[in-house]
Structures are given as structure tokens and as C-alpha cells.
Amino acid sequence: MSGDFKGLTAVVSGAGSGIGLAVARSLHAQGAKVFGLDLNEGGMSEVATWIACDVGDSADVIAAFKKIALETDTIDVLVNNAGIGAIGSVEDASDEEWMRVLNINVIGISRVSAAAMPFLRKSSSASIVNTCSIAATVGLPNRAIYSASKGAVLSLTLAMAADAVKEKIRVNCVNPGTADTPWIGRLLAKASDPIAERERLQARQPIGRLVSPEEVASAIIYLANPTQESTTGTALDVDGGMHRLRLPN
């Protein structure tokens, strides 16, 4: 395993499970000191220092970074991965659900990034990677709120990259397809026919299967790697070809 992150400090939100946990594991394996922000510790105990944090709450985020400041004044890598899903069209969406999803998926990234900026400025190779989605670039049925939130994450990533480039802080994002995460597992459990629904989700991706959390984590690690000094303002698709490939039926 490469040691490109040896001696560096990373913060990963949503690190308790799924993509965030896979990122935390990879960063730890490559020598980074990892702080994991999440409501629950999940599986991060052996790879990250858990800090209980709700990214949807400003006071919680401020308190989390005060705890981080007790151990370090520098953050080299920030991975904004925490997020929630939503199902339905605009007719199904309530104002409450709109506010809840946008608050966590979009404003949450802003809160955490703003709190991390003083730490990132002290790094010689600072990088932010946001977890976006294929939903930001293609129209998916019954994903109105979620798609809107991820479209905002894509635009926010580009704006953040423009604001931070002169400070040598790189900002990028990954756009996963449907990934085999606990959230998808819960979604499938609610379906009338979970097996058929899983097959449908697999079939819409040209590779014929769900994307693994480890594959998304690998892309995040690539973008965060200090050797990628010229990579900023980039959205990297990890979607099994869903965005760009049109295969015959």
C-alpha cells in the first residue's frame, strides 16, 4: 500500500459506514491520522478517531473542530462525504424534506469546509473532496430533492475550487453511480420486491452491477493525493459508465 498520506491529517464526514468508512480505512492504511465525523462510530474505531457530529447543525460542527484543534492545527485532507437520500418527485416533496436534505447535503458541506479552512491553510498540500453523485448530471426518476441537492454540490465544488485556488487548496468531487452502501440496502428493504429492485439498479449501469464503496473511495484518494497538485475543479465519475455510455439493449 502506498504511503502518500504518511504524516498527514485527514477529516472524513460520514465515516461510520459505506463510502466514508472505505475512505477512512484507505487513508489510515496509507499513513494518515484520520478524524471521522459521524452521528455514530460505526466501523471506524480501528482506523479513525470518532467525533460525534451532525453536519446539519452549526453548533455541532464548531464543537467538532474545537475537539480536532486539541490534537492538531493542520488538516491536509477534508472529505465531505456525509449525506442523506430522498425518494420522490416534486409532487411528493414536502417543504420539510427539502429543507432537511439541502441542509445536510449542501449546507453541511459548507459548514464543515468553513470550519476546516483555517486548518487547511496551514497545510502544504491541502485538498477537499466532496461526494457528489451521478444524480447531479443525469435525470433519474423519483429523485427530485436528492438530485437537486447533488446538483448544488457539483456547483458548490466548482465555486469552492475557484475561491481556494490562490491559497493552493484544491477542491474536487466524485460522482458515484448507485453504490452498494447501507443506504441502498435500506432502500431495497422497503421495496415490494427487493430482489427485482436490486436487479433494476444493477441493470441501469453499463457494467451490470452496483459500484462498490471501495471503488468510490479509491477515486477520492486519487483526488486527495498530494501528488495531484494540478487537479482542482474536477468531477470524477465512478458510475460504471452510466453517464457517458449508451449501449444497445
Order of alpha helices (4+ residues) and beta strands (2+ residues): beta-alpha-beta-beta-alpha-beta-alpha-alpha-beta-alpha-beta-alpha-alpha-alpha-beta
